[in-house]
Amino acid sequence: MELIAPLLSLMAFPDIDPVIFALGPLQIRWYGLAYVTGILLGWRYARRLVDNARLWPASGPRMTALDLDDFLVWATVGIVVGGRIGYVLFYDLAAVSANPARIFEIWNGGMSFHGGLLGTLVAMIMFARKRGIPLFNLFDVVCAVVPVGLLFGRLANYINSELWGKLTDVPWAVVFPTGGPFPGHPTQLYEAGLEGIVLLAALAWLIYRHQAFKRPGLVSGAFISGYAVSRIIVEFFREPDVQIGYLAGDWLTMGMVLSLPMLAVGLWAISTARSRANAGA
């Protein structure tokens, strides 16, 4: 504490109001704007991917730009509903059991990425069956653009002063209004960099340089395993959710536990992508 106390006068959380503006009881928040922006920019990028015929196998069915436009609504519902239910089940079940109305308070605890992923997965399966689209075709396009949403979502977490990191004296430490009087790791920015910028660039490299869409499941697997590794790394620097704490010792968190199955699924999808391509999946 004595070593980092002098930093308190140097480190300050950016004075950004989580509420952009209010119209009576209606509040427009950065968190909500981040979700909308991420979804819309991801949709625009996805359209470019779908419209680029050189990225896809020469034969066989694949999704169209119209399919993608229609799926936008399904994806939005899957993200929001799955993300909120996931947060309640994984992180806030006791509080919601005591006050069921809390499940609708998305500003009070927020969303779970793992829940949003499951919600989107359900939406993709239902939509692909309804339209007759190859399932991994849709998986790969959606996973290619998810880092866009993650980038904006983590920046919104930073503005909201939530999901902050452990106590530290690194030069870039930040004193968060909700994190006590001492500076901590800005883990929201770590995640924005790893899950957003780095993962987006890595997937684009696979798609444009290595024709990854021609091996169904390769992009999906790379995204899922890449996210899992990024999340596990950042969890070592992040404070665990106060209502759960550490699951074992002083290092194992719920985020790590939920990411391990993702890593296994991602590695399986990568290892089986070539066989799906040979089978014309």
Residue, then its C-alpha position, 0 to 999 in steps of 0.5 A: m500500500e505504501l508503494i502505491a499510495p503516491l500514485l493516487s494523486l496521479m491516477a484518475f478515472p476518466d470523468i465520463d458520465p455513463v448516461i449520455f443524455a436523459l429525456g425525463p425517465l428515459q436514459i440513453r447510456w453508453y452501455g446500450l449505445a455500445y451494444v447497438t454500435g457493435i451489432l451494426l458495425g459487425w453486421r456491416y463487416a459481415r455483409r462484406l464477408v458474405d458478398n465476397a465470393r472469393l472467400w467461399p467454396a466455389s460450389g455448395p449452398r451458402m448464406t446470402a446478404l438477405d439472410l444476414d439482414d434477416f438474422l440481425v434481429w435474431a442475433t440481437v435477441g439472442i445476445v440480449v436475452g442470453g447475455r442477461i439470463g447467463y449473468v443471472l444464472f452464473y453470477d447473480l442467482a442469489a440476488v435475483s431469487a430474493n428480488p425477481a425484478r432484478i433480472f430486468e435491471i440490465w444496468n445492475g450487474g449487466m450481461s454475461f458474454h458466455g450467456g450471450l454466446l449461448g443465446t446467439l448459438v440457439a438463434m443461429i441453430m434455429f435460423a439456419r434450420k429455418r433457411g436451409i443454411p449450412l450451420f457452420n457457414l453461419f457460425d463462421v460469419v458470426c464469429a468473424v465479427v463478434p470481436v467488433g461487439l466485444l471491443f465496444g462492450r469492454l469500452a462500455n464496461y470501462i466507462n461504467s467503472e465495472l469489471w475492474g482489475k486487482l490492485t497494482d502499481v503499474p504506470w497505467a493503473v486506474v483508480f475506479p470510482t467503484g473499486g476503492p481508493f487504490p489503483g487497479h488494472p484497467t482489465q476492461l481495456y485489456e479485454a478490449g485489446l485481446e478479445g476485440i482488436v487482436l482477435l478481430a485481426a487474427l480472424a481477418w488474417l485467417i479469412y483473407r490470407h488463408q481462405a478459412f471460410k473454405r474449411p467450415g468451422l475453422v473461423s468459429g474454432a479460432f474465435i472460440s478458443g482465442y476468446a477463451v485463452s484471452r479471457i483466462i489470461v485477463e482473469f488473472f488480473r481482474e477482481p472476481d465478482v464480489q458475490i462469488g469470489y474465487l472458486a478455489g485458492d486465490w486465482l480460480t474464477m467463474g470466468m476461467v471455469l466457463s472458458l475452459p469448455m469453450l477452449a475444448v470446443g474451439l480446439w475440436a472445431i479447428s481440428t475437424a475443419r478440414s474433414r468438414a471441408n472434404a465432406g462438403a459440409 
